Amino acid sequence: MDNSSGPKKIGNWTVTVDRNLCIGAASCVAVAPKTFALDNEAKAIILPSAPEELPDTIMDSAKACPVAAIIIHDETGKQIFP
């Protein structure tokens, strides 16, 4: 199975894109282009360059998602967004 939508460890966080929720709005790509891209199904995927992005930018991109399809957990496994 392709895990390009996560969960992926980025810094202290684990980031997952819920492909069932994702509608391909690409707001995450606009906010965090080093972290997210859309695949051939117009679903967000997490890029290998994600660790280059600032955590605040990744959080902002998750908040920009109109359907809250980006789920972020902290290092303890606690969900911090949404």
WOVEN-V739384 format. One record per run of one state. SS is the DSSP state (alpha for helix, beta for strand, coil for the rest). FROM is the first residue (numbers start at 1). LEN is the number of residues. Records with the same first field share a line. If there is no record, write none. Layout:
SS=FROM-LEN + FROM-LEN
//
This chain:
coil=1-7 + 11-2 + 18-9 + 32-4 + 39-5 + 47-1 + 53-2 + 65-5 + 74-5 + 82-1
beta=8-3 + 13-5 + 36-3 + 44-3 + 70-4 + 79-3
alpha=27-5 + 48-5 + 55-10
//
